[in-house]
């Protein structure tokens, strides 16, 4: 693939990001006048597009950040509940092993 094609793909990705659009293979193909199939098949072009897609995914809006925070809070609460349950199980096991079982004494 020529440098011209890679330059066109990079320029298309940059333009999409600048315009606030998602970087997709279809959008890059349309903006660069390179077929979508070529963008998928050519490893170099695909790597460029994937890099821009990953970079764009790191940019968070306030709403996306709030959603991510809610998901993390929910996950943390689930982990905390599991830890509390495990701690209770450990306390129960320690109590059982701390007090030896009492034997009944028989006198004949």
Secondary structure, DSSP 4 states (H G I P E B T S, - for coil): --HHHHHHHHHHHHHHHHTT----HHHHHHHHT--HHHHHH-HHHHHHHHHHHHHHHH---HHHHHHHHHHHHHHHHHHHHHHHHHHHHHHHHHHHHHSPPPPPP---
